[in-house]
Amino acid sequence: MKKIIATLALVAVFIGCKTASSTSNTLTKQEIGVSINLTDVKEDKVLVTITAPKINTDEVTYSIPKTVPGTYSEDNYGRFIEDLKAFDSKGTLLPVKKTDDNTWSISNAKTLKTITYLVNDTFDTEKGTGFGNDDIFSPAGTNIDADVNFIINTHGFVGYFQDKLDIPYKVTITHPATLWGATSMTDEDASNTSDVFTTSHYAVLVENPIMYSKPDYTSFDVNGMEIQIAVYSPTGKFTAESITPEMKTIMTAQKNFLGKINSTKKYTVLLYLSTMKPDDAHGFGALEHPTATTVVLPEMMPKDELIKSMKDVVSHEFFHIVTPLTIHSKEIQYFDYNTPKMSEHLWMYEGVTEYFANLFQINQSLIDETEFYSRIAEKVEHAKTMNDTMSFTKMSTNVLKQPYKDQYLNVYEKGALIGMCLDIIIREKSNGQRGILDLMHKLSDEYGITKPFNDNELFAKITQLTYPEVGTFLNTYVAGTTPIPYDFYLDKVGVTKAVEKVPGTIFLKGQIPYITINPETKEIMVIPEIELNPFFKALDLRGGDYILSINEKPYSLVNIYDMITESQTWKENDPVTVKIKRNGKDLTLKGVVKLPYEEKNTFKATDNSKQSLRNAWLKG
């Protein structure tokens, strides 16, 4: 999972990981039938009908997941289920008791034939940024927009019976002929109004999202893997074709970087672009699956920013093919959707994945060394804001509860830096011949998709496959509570601390904006009584001024993201004309751009005697 928070913080202020397989088409007694009706949506709810397998007990429970792999949060998807009823073969109602948010107990279960219920979508419930205590992270959520778009994260629509997780599912989805379902599953029905999907068991179904919308997709081959890009853009601002060239470049580079690790023949990227209206998605980022990534971003983003975000989040999710989708513990292999036991190795599942998402870009020449070092420095700075003495394995095991839950985001910061340090240690000890990717190859060969490891045995196995120094690092800095001396490890490849003066963001200082939105007029206003930066001062822009246009381009809430993004391309002393409204009067301010500068910590290569090892690290 990858959440995008910081890059969209300003907009929020203004507005106020298992492999799929198929089974026979034949519905048997030991197969669960599912019918999802997308053609008759009532009050923004979808009817689901479950055909039960043979039940041999007097009572059985039917559950909707509390949590799903990759989210690391308890979301209680059962709270979006209404009016659950159970019937025997004659249509007689059976007694049903709801035992908690996600579970229903059904009596006289030996006679159970069908269950019906209504599903509400989660997008409608998101508040603010989509990261509140009760919010579902949008890429793991559901959307019901009749005749327009449906996000079918299957765990939000389909549950499981007690002790029946391992039997096949056959899912039939009826839908308007104008909508097409993008998924990595194979549709076994030739009809243009009905799709049929079969999976070997529940975990496979959960890992296969579907997006129904007007057909807008492309597909291409990357080294034997079929990649499908499907896009829903409410205004048509973006199409699958418009982003495919960049996505092909990125995913080709990823495949080249990974080498022999290839656990799937088809991979689907589902991109949902939000209007950011109150009843639409607000939790931006992506969620991984073995054969797919679900991405949610705001449609208002300019294309360059959209591509940049896609590169970051899709890169991260795609690398989950390595871990935890190929290399994982028993806690993940036998995931409990309602009483989950979490693995202690988030440092690997999310941290190494995030490290790869950055390393491959320098490795494949998509970014230069300066950019790579800047990213590493940012992760060091961000990690400092978290609890640096908390055991990472203890945090991981307890990530669903406080105080560990609040430290989860450190998996993208310190977690990635753990991966970096391990990479450097292995490079040093092998004279540059091997790195952490080689370790992942070996772990993949040792375990793989169907063979999980025991949580408490992984460090010993990694040490056996690498060097004693790797084991010492893991026990001291990952299981232990000692902060990592990043300078010590970077010095091994001739990289040291540096400070550089860089242009800051014109309309934002850290997470504090200089501008806001008038909720009534939707106009952009300079925040009163705030110390303004040199850009505002040079033009005599004052608190309370309304910005109407810049360089003849009008701006308001509708395109404020364009203004922010375009400002990042301005250079010192570029001519600029700003039309404003001050005290009810229109004024035109002319001048030149004066950028706010700030000192920024980074790293630089300073020891050329270690260039060979450094090159192996970055390009090996």
C-alpha positions in Angstrom: 0.0 0.0 0.0 1.2 3.5 -0.7 -0.6 6.6 0.6 -0.2 10.0 -0.8 -0.6 12.7 1.9 1.9 15.5 1.8 1.7 16.3 -1.9 -2.1 16.8 -1.7 -2.2 18.5 1.8 -2.7 22.0 0.3 -5.7 20.9 -1.8 -7.2 19.3 1.3 -6.8 22.6 3.2 -8.6 24.5 0.5 -11.5 22.1 0.4 -11.9 22.4 4.1 -0.6 -7.8 -1.1 -1.0 -14.2 -3.2 -1.6 -15.3 -6.9 -4.8 -15.8 -8.8 -5.9 -19.0 -10.4 -9.1 -20.3 -12.1 -11.4 -23.3 -11.5 -14.0 -25.1 -13.5 -17.2 -23.3 -14.6 -19.4 -26.0 -13.0 -21.2 -24.9 -9.8 -20.8 -27.8 -7.3 -21.9 -28.3 -3.8 -18.5 -27.2 -2.6 -18.5 -24.0 -4.5 -19.9 -20.6 -3.3 -22.0 -18.8 -5.8 -22.1 -15.0 -5.8 -24.4 -12.8 -7.8 -23.8 -9.0 -7.8 -26.4 -6.8 -9.5 -25.1 -3.6 -10.9 -28.1 -3.0 -13.2 -30.7 -2.3 -10.5 -29.0 0.1 -8.1 -31.5 1.5 -5.5 -30.6 4.4 -3.1 -27.0 4.0 -4.1 -26.9 0.3 -2.9 -26.2 -2.9 -4.7 -27.9 -6.2 -4.1 -25.7 -9.2 -3.5 -26.9 -12.8 -3.4 -24.8 -15.6 -2.0 -25.6 -19.3 -2.9 -24.3 -21.3 0.0 -22.3 -24.5 -0.2 -23.4 -27.6 1.8 -23.4 -26.7 5.5 -23.1 -29.7 7.9 -23.6 -27.7 11.2 -26.8 -26.4 12.8 -25.3 -22.9 12.9 -22.8 -21.1 10.6 -21.3 -17.7 10.5 -21.0 -15.5 7.4 -18.4 -12.7 7.7 -17.3 -9.7 5.8 -13.6 -8.8 6.4 -12.6 -6.5 9.2 -9.3 -5.9 7.5 -7.6 -7.1 4.3 -3.9 -7.7 3.3 -1.9 -4.6 2.5 -4.0 -2.1 4.5 -2.6 -2.6 8.0 -5.8 -1.1 9.6 -9.1 -2.4 11.0 -11.7 -1.0 8.6 -14.8 -3.1 9.4 -16.3 -3.5 5.9 -19.3 -5.2 7.4 -20.6 -1.8 8.5 -21.5 -1.1 4.9 -23.8 -4.2 4.7 -27.5 -3.7 5.2 -30.6 -6.0 5.5 -28.8 -9.3 5.5 -31.3 -12.2 5.2 -30.9 -16.0 4.9 -33.3 -18.4 3.1 -33.7 -22.1 2.8 -34.5 -23.8 -0.6 -38.2 -23.0 -0.2 -37.6 -19.3 0.3 -38.3 -19.5 4.0 -36.4 -17.0 6.2 -33.9 -18.5 8.6 -33.0 -16.9 11.9 -30.0 -14.5 11.6 -28.2 -12.8 14.5 -25.6 -10.1 13.9 -22.8 -10.8 16.4 -20.5 -7.9 15.6 -19.9 -5.3 12.8 -18.7 -7.9 10.4 -20.3 -11.3 11.3 -23.8 -12.8 11.1 -24.8 -16.1 12.8 -27.3 -18.2 10.8 -29.4 -20.8 12.6 -30.9 -24.0 10.9 -27.8 -23.7 8.7 -28.1 -27.3 7.3 -31.1 -26.0 5.3 -29.4 -22.7 4.2 -29.7 -22.0 0.4 -29.1 -18.3 -0.1 -28.1 -15.1 1.6 -29.1 -11.7 0.3 -27.9 -8.2 1.4 -27.4 -4.7 0.2 -24.0 -3.1 -0.1 -23.3 0.6 0.5 -20.1 2.1 -1.0 -17.3 3.6 1.0 -16.4 6.6 -1.1 -19.6 8.4 0.1 -18.5 8.2 3.7 -15.0 9.7 3.4 -14.4 12.9 5.3 -11.7 15.5 4.6 -8.6 13.7 3.3 -9.9 10.2 3.6 -7.5 9.3 6.4 -9.8 9.8 9.4 -10.3 7.1 12.0 -13.4 5.8 10.3 -12.4 6.3 6.7 -11.6 3.5 4.4 -8.4 4.1 2.4 -9.9 4.8 -1.0 -7.9 2.3 -3.1 -9.2 -0.4 -0.7 -12.7 1.0 -0.8 -15.8 0.7 -3.0 -17.7 3.0 -5.3 -21.3 2.8 -6.5 -22.2 5.3 -9.1 -25.1 3.8 -11.1 -24.5 3.5 -14.9 -21.2 5.4 -14.5 -18.6 3.7 -12.3 -18.3 0.8 -9.9 -15.1 0.1 -7.9 -15.5 -3.6 -6.9 -12.9 -4.3 -4.3 -14.4 -7.7 -3.7 -13.8 -7.8 0.0 -16.4 -5.0 0.3 -19.1 -7.0 -1.5 -18.4 -10.7 -0.8 -17.8 -12.5 2.5 -17.0 -16.0 3.6 -18.5 -18.8 5.6 -16.9 -20.2 8.7 -14.4 -23.0 7.8 -15.2 -22.5 4.1 -12.3 -20.2 3.0 -10.6 -22.8 0.9 -13.4 -23.7 -1.5 -14.0 -22.2 -4.9 -16.0 -19.1 -5.6 -18.1 -18.4 -8.8 -19.0 -14.8 -9.2 -21.6 -13.5 -11.6 -21.9 -9.8 -12.1 -24.7 -8.3 -14.2 -24.0 -4.8 -15.4 -25.1 -2.2 -18.0 -24.0 -3.0 -21.5 -22.3 0.5 -21.6 -19.9 -0.5 -18.8 -16.9 -2.8 -19.1 -15.1 -4.5 -16.2 -11.3 -4.1 -16.0 -9.6 -6.8 -14.0 -6.9 -9.4 -14.2 -9.5 -12.2 -13.9 -10.8 -13.9 -17.0 -14.5 -13.3 -17.9 -16.1 -16.7 -18.7 -19.3 -15.2 -20.1 -19.4 -13.8 -23.6 -22.4 -11.6 -22.9 -21.9 -7.8 -22.8 -24.2 -7.5 -19.8 -22.9 -10.4 -17.6 -19.5 -11.4 -16.4 -18.6 -14.7 -14.7 -15.3 -15.1 -12.7 -14.2 -18.2 -10.9 -11.4 -18.4 -8.3 -9.9 -21.3 -6.4 -10.7 -19.8 -2.9 -11.6 -16.7 -1.1 -8.1 -15.2 -0.8 -7.8 -15.2 -4.6 -11.1 -13.4 -5.0 -10.2 -10.7 -2.5 -7.0 -10.0 -4.4 -8.8 -9.3 -7.7 -10.4 -5.9 -7.9 -12.7 -4.9 -10.8 -13.5 -1.5 -12.1 -16.6 -1.0 -14.2 -16.9 2.1 -16.3 -17.1 3.2 -19.9 -14.3 1.2 -21.7 -11.1 3.1 -21.6 -8.0 0.9 -21.5 -4.8 -0.1 -23.2 -2.6 -3.1 -23.0 1.0 -3.8 -23.9 3.6 -6.5 -23.4 6.6 -6.1 -21.2 9.0 -9.0 -21.3 6.3 -11.6 -21.5 3.9 -9.9 -19.0 0.7 -8.4 -20.3 0.1 -5.0 -18.7 -3.4 -3.5 -18.8 -4.1 0.2 -18.0 -7.7 1.1 -17.3 -8.8 4.6 -16.5 -11.9 6.3 -15.2 -11.8 10.0 -15.6 -15.1 11.7 -14.8 -14.7 14.6 -17.3 -12.5 12.7 -19.8 -9.5 14.9 -18.9 -7.3 11.8 -19.0 -7.4 8.6 -21.0 -5.6 5.3 -20.8 -3.9 6.1 -24.1 -2.7 9.5 -22.8 -0.7 8.0 -20.0 0.3 4.6 -21.5 3.7 5.7 -23.0 5.0 6.9 -19.6 3.5 3.8 -17.9 5.2 1.5 -20.4 8.5 3.2 -19.8 8.2 2.9 -16.1 7.0 -0.7 -16.0 9.6 -1.9 -18.6 12.3 -0.4 -16.4 10.8 -2.2 -13.4 10.8 -5.6 -15.1 14.3 -5.0 -16.3 15.4 -4.2 -12.8 13.7 -7.2 -11.2 15.2 -9.7 -13.6 14.0 -13.3 -13.1 11.3 -12.5 -10.5 8.1 -12.8 -12.4 5.1 -14.2 -10.6 2.3 -13.2 -13.0 1.6 -13.2 -16.7 -1.0 -10.4 -16.5 -1.0 -7.2 -14.5 -3.7 -4.6 -14.4 -3.5 -1.0 -13.2 -6.9 0.4 -12.3 -6.8 4.2 -12.1 -9.8 6.0 -10.6 -9.7 9.8 -10.8 -11.8 11.6 -8.1 -13.8 14.8 -8.6 -12.9 15.5 -4.9 -16.6 16.4 -4.3 -17.9 15.6 -0.8 -19.3 12.2 -1.9 -16.2 11.1 -3.8 -12.8 9.6 -2.9 -10.4 11.6 -0.8 -7.8 9.0 0.2 -5.1 9.1 -2.5 -2.6 6.4 -3.2 -2.6 2.8 -4.2 -3.2 -0.7 -3.0 -1.2 -3.7 -4.2 -2.5 -7.1 -5.4 -0.6 -10.0 -6.9 -1.9 -9.2 -10.4 -3.2 -5.6 -10.0 -2.9 -2.2 -8.5 -5.8 0.0 -7.6 -4.9 3.7 -7.8 -7.0 6.7 -6.7 -5.8 10.2 -7.5 -7.6 13.6 -8.0 -8.6 14.4 -11.5 -7.6 18.1 -11.1 -3.9 17.1 -11.2 -2.0 18.4 -14.2 -0.7 15.6 -16.4 3.0 16.0 -15.3 2.0 15.6 -11.6 -0.4 12.7 -12.4 2.5 10.9 -14.1 4.9 11.6 -11.3 2.4 10.3 -8.7 1.6 7.2 -10.9 5.4 6.6 -11.2 5.8 6.6 -7.4 2.7 4.7 -6.3 2.6 2.2 -9.2 6.3 1.5 -8.8 5.8 0.8 -5.1 2.8 -1.5 -5.7 4.3 -3.4 -8.6 7.4 -4.2 -6.5 5.1 -5.9 -4.0 5.3 -8.8 -6.5 8.5 -9.5 -4.7 7.3 -9.1 -1.1 4.9 -9.9 0.4 3.2 -11.4 -2.6 6.1 -13.9 -3.3 8.1 -13.8 -0.1 5.9 -13.8 3.1 5.2 -15.3 6.5 2.5 -17.6 7.6 0.5 -14.6 9.0 0.1 -13.5 5.4 -0.3 -16.9 3.8 -3.1 -17.8 6.2 -4.5 -14.3 6.7 -7.3 -14.0 9.2 -9.7 -11.4 7.9 -11.5 -10.8 11.2 -9.0 -11.6 13.9 -5.8 -10.8 12.1 -2.3 -11.6 13.4 0.2 -9.3 11.9 3.7 -10.2 10.8 6.8 -8.6 12.3 8.4 -7.9 8.9 6.8 -4.7 7.6 10.4 -3.5 7.2 10.6 -5.9 4.3 7.0 -5.9 2.9 6.7 -2.1 2.8 10.2 -0.8 3.5 12.2 -2.9 1.0 9.4 -2.4 -1.6 9.7 1.4 -1.1 13.5 1.2 -1.4 13.2 -0.7 -4.7 10.7 1.9 -6.0 13.4 4.5 -5.6 16.5 2.4 -6.4 15.2 1.1 -9.7 14.8 4.7 -11.0 18.5 5.5 -10.5 19.4 2.0 -11.6 17.4 2.4 -14.9 18.5 6.0 -15.4 15.0 7.5 -14.9 16.5 9.9 -12.3 20.1 11.1 -11.6 22.2 10.7 -8.5 21.4 14.1 -7.2 17.6 13.3 -7.2 18.3 9.9 -5.6 20.4 11.3 -2.8 17.7 14.0 -2.2 15.1 11.3 -1.8 17.2 9.4 0.7 17.8 12.6 2.6 14.1 13.3 2.7 13.5 9.9 4.1 16.1 10.4 6.8 14.5 13.7 7.8 11.0 12.2 7.8 12.1 9.2 9.9 13.5 11.7 12.5 9.9 12.9 13.1 8.9 9.4 14.1 9.8 7.3 17.1 13.4 6.2 16.2 13.9 4.0 19.3 10.8 1.8 18.7 11.6 -1.7 17.7 10.5 -2.0 14.0 9.5 -5.6 14.4 7.5 -4.9 17.5 5.8 -2.0 15.8 5.0 -4.3 12.8 3.5 -7.0 15.0 1.3 -4.5 16.8 0.6 -2.1 14.0 -3.2 -2.4 14.4 -3.1 -0.8 17.9 -1.6 2.3 19.6 1.0 3.5 20.0 2.3 1.4 17.2 -0.5 2.4 14.7 0.7 6.0 14.6 4.2 4.8 13.6 3.0 2.9 10.5 4.0 5.6 8.0 7.6 5.1 9.1 7.6 1.9 6.9 8.0 4.2 3.9 10.7 6.2 5.6 12.9 4.2 8.0 11.7 1.0 6.4 13.2 2.1 3.0 16.4 3.2 4.8 16.7 -0.2 6.4 16.6 -1.7 2.9 19.3 0.8 1.8 21.6 -0.1 4.6 21.2 -3.8 4.0 21.9 -3.3 0.3 25.1 -1.4 1.1 26.3 -4.0 3.6 25.8 -6.8 1.1 27.5 -4.8 -1.6 30.5 -4.2 0.6 30.9 -7.8 1.8 30.5 -9.2 -1.8 32.8 -6.6 -3.4 29.9 -5.1 -5.2 28.8 -8.4 -6.8 25.5 -8.8 -4.9 22.9 -6.6 -3.2 19.5 -6.8 -1.6 17.8 -7.7 -4.9 20.0 -10.8 -5.0 18.8 -11.6 -1.5 15.2 -11.2 -2.6 15.9 -13.6 -5.5 17.4 -16.2 -3.0 14.5 -15.8 -0.6 12.1 -16.2 -3.5 13.8 -19.5 -4.5 13.8 -20.6 -0.8 10.2 -19.9 -0.2 7.9 -18.5 -2.9 4.2 -17.9 -3.4 3.0 -21.1 -1.7 5.7 -21.7 0.9 5.6 -19.1 3.8 8.3 -18.6 6.3 8.0 -18.6 10.1 8.3 -15.0 11.4 10.8 -15.7 14.0 13.1 -17.6 11.6 13.5 -15.0 8.9 16.5 -13.1 10.3 18.5 -16.4 10.7 17.7 -17.4 7.1 18.7 -14.0 5.7 22.0 -14.2 7.7 22.6 -17.7 6.3 22.0 -16.4 2.8 24.2 -13.3 3.2 26.7 -12.4 5.9 27.0 -12.2 9.8 27.1 -8.4 9.5 23.6 -8.5 8.0 22.2 -10.5 10.9 23.9 -8.1 13.4 22.3 -5.1 11.7 18.8 -6.7 11.7 19.0 -7.7 15.4 20.4 -4.3 16.5 18.5 -1.8 14.4 15.3 -3.6 13.2 14.4 -5.9 16.1 16.3 -3.7 18.5 15.8 -0.1 19.7 19.0 1.5 18.6 18.7 4.3 16.0 20.5 3.6 12.7 23.7 5.6 12.0 22.9 6.3 8.4 26.1 8.3 7.9 28.2 5.2 8.8 26.6 3.1 6.1 26.5 5.8 3.4 30.2 6.4 4.1 30.9 2.9 2.9 29.9 4.0 -0.6 31.6 7.4 -0.4 28.5 9.4 0.2 28.4 12.1 2.9 26.1 14.8 4.3 25.7 18.0 2.4 23.5 21.1 2.6 22.2 22.8 -0.5 20.1 26.0 -1.0 17.0 25.1 -3.0 13.9 27.0 -4.2 11.0 26.5 -1.8 7.4 26.2 -2.7 5.9 29.6 -3.5 2.4 29.0 -2.1 3.3 26.5 0.7 5.9 26.4 3.5 6.1 22.9 4.8 2.5 22.0 5.4 1.4 25.6 6.0 -0.2 27.3 3.1 0.0 31.0 2.3 -3.3 30.9 0.5 -6.8 29.6 1.1 -10.2 29.5 -0.6 -13.2 31.7 0.1 -15.9 29.0 0.5 -18.6 31.2 -0.9 -16.9 32.6 -4.0 -14.4 29.8 -4.6 -11.8 32.6 -5.0 -8.1 32.2 -4.0 -7.2 34.5 -1.1 -3.8 35.3 0.5 -4.2 34.4 4.2 -4.3 37.5 6.3 -1.9 38.2 9.2 0.8 35.7 8.1 4.5 36.4 7.4 4.7 36.2 3.6 7.7 34.9 1.6 9.8 37.0 -0.9 7.4 36.2 -3.8 4.5 37.9 -2.2 6.6 40.8 -0.8 8.3 41.6 -4.1 4.9 42.0 -5.8 3.3 43.7 -2.8 0.7 40.9 -2.5 -0.9 41.4 0.9 -3.0 39.3 3.2 -6.6 39.5 2.2 -5.9 40.0 -1.5 -7.8 37.7 -3.9 -5.7 36.2 -6.7 -7.8 36.4 -9.9 -5.2 35.5 -12.5 -1.5 35.0 -13.0 0.1 35.8 -16.4 -3.4 36.2 -17.9 -4.6 32.8 -16.8 -7.6 32.9 -14.4 -7.4 30.8 -11.2 -10.0 29.7 -8.7 -10.7 26.5 -6.7 -11.4 24.7 -10.0 -7.8 24.9 -11.2 -5.8 25.9 -8.1 -3.8 22.7 -8.4 -2.7 23.9 -11.8 -1.5 27.2 -10.3 0.5 25.4 -7.6 2.1 23.0 -10.1 2.9 25.7 -12.6 4.5 27.9 -9.9 7.1 25.1 -9.4 8.4 25.7 -12.9 9.0 29.5 -12.4 12.6 30.7 -12.4 14.1 33.5 -10.5 13.5 36.9 -12.1 10.9 35.5 -14.6 8.4 38.3 -15.4 5.1 37.9 -13.7 1.7 39.7 -13.8 -0.8 39.1 -11.1 -4.4 40.4 -11.2 -5.9 40.7 -7.8 -8.9 42.1 -6.0 -8.1 44.3 -2.9 -10.8 45.8 -0.8 -13.3 45.2 -3.6 -11.1 46.9 -6.3 -9.3 45.1 -9.2 -5.6 45.8 -9.4 -2.8 44.5 -11.6 0.6 43.9 -10.0 3.7 43.5 -12.3 7.2 42.4 -11.4 9.5 39.5 -11.4 9.5 36.2 -9.6 11.5 36.1 -6.3 11.7 32.6 -5.1 11.8 31.7 -1.4 15.0 29.7 -0.8 15.6 27.3 2.0 18.5 25.2 3.1 17.9 21.5 2.6 19.9 18.5 3.9 21.0 16.1 1.3 23.8 13.7 0.5 26.6 13.9 -2.1 29.2 11.5 -3.4 32.5 12.9 -2.1 35.0 10.0 -1.9 36.0 8.8 -5.4 38.1 6.0 -4.0 34.8 4.2 -3.3 33.3 5.0 -6.7 33.4 1.3 -7.8 31.3 0.1 -4.9 29.0 3.2 -5.2 28.4 2.3 -8.9 27.7 -1.3 -8.0 25.2 0.0 -5.4 23.4 2.3 -7.8 23.8 0.6 -11.1 24.6 -3.0 -10.3 
